[in-house]
Amino acid sequence: MNLRLGAEAVENRILSLTGLLAESLMKNGFRVKSPLGNGEKSGILCFDSEKGDAQSIFERLR
């Protein structure tokens, strides 16, 4: 971790990126399973879809 940035700045950036990803996934028909509320979200995002199996989704998102 870059200590010059500060842990809070790094956390805020990670949560911001996670939020953008969640928003984009939902707009594209994916179901976000991870909590997104303040104090609940993290840098890990779980989602699912009826658009295919995990491998085909992985290939589409690459």
C-alpha positions in Angstrom: 0.0 0.0 0.0 1.2 3.5 -0.8 1.4 5.1 2.6 1.8 8.6 1.1 -1.7 8.4 -0.2 -3.2 7.3 3.1 -5.3 4.3 3.9 -8.5 6.3 3.7 -7.8 7.6 0.2 -7.0 4.1 -1.0 -10.2 2.7 0.6 -12.3 5.5 -1.0 -10.8 4.8 -4.4 -11.4 1.1 -4.2 -15.0 1.6 -3.0 -15.6 4.1 -5.8 -14.3 1.6 -8.5 -16.5 -1.1 -6.9 -19.5 1.2 -7.1 -18.9 2.0 -10.8 -18.5 -1.7 -11.6 -21.7 -2.6 -9.7 -23.6 0.1 -11.6 -22.4 -1.0 -14.9 -23.2 -4.7 -14.2 -26.7 -3.8 -13.2 -27.3 -1.7 -16.3 -26.2 -4.7 -18.4 -28.6 -7.1 -16.7 -26.4 -8.7 -14.1 -27.6 -9.2 -10.5 -25.2 -7.8 -7.9 -25.2 -10.0 -4.8 -22.7 -8.1 -2.7 -24.1 -5.5 -0.2 -23.8 -2.0 -1.6 -24.9 0.1 1.4 -22.7 2.5 3.3 -20.6 0.6 5.8 -21.4 -2.7 4.1 -19.7 -2.6 0.7 -16.1 -3.7 0.1 -13.7 -4.1 -2.8 -15.1 -7.5 -3.5 -18.1 -7.7 -5.8 -20.2 -10.8 -6.4 -22.8 -11.1 -9.1 -24.7 -13.6 -11.2 -26.6 -13.8 -14.4 -28.9 -15.9 -16.4 -26.9 -14.9 -19.5 -24.6 -17.9 -19.4 -22.2 -19.9 -17.3 -19.3 -18.5 -15.4 -16.8 -19.2 -18.2 -18.9 -17.5 -20.9 -19.5 -14.5 -18.7 -15.7 -14.3 -18.0 -15.0 -14.3 -21.7 -17.5 -11.5 -22.3 -16.1 -9.3 -19.6 -12.5 -9.7 -20.6 
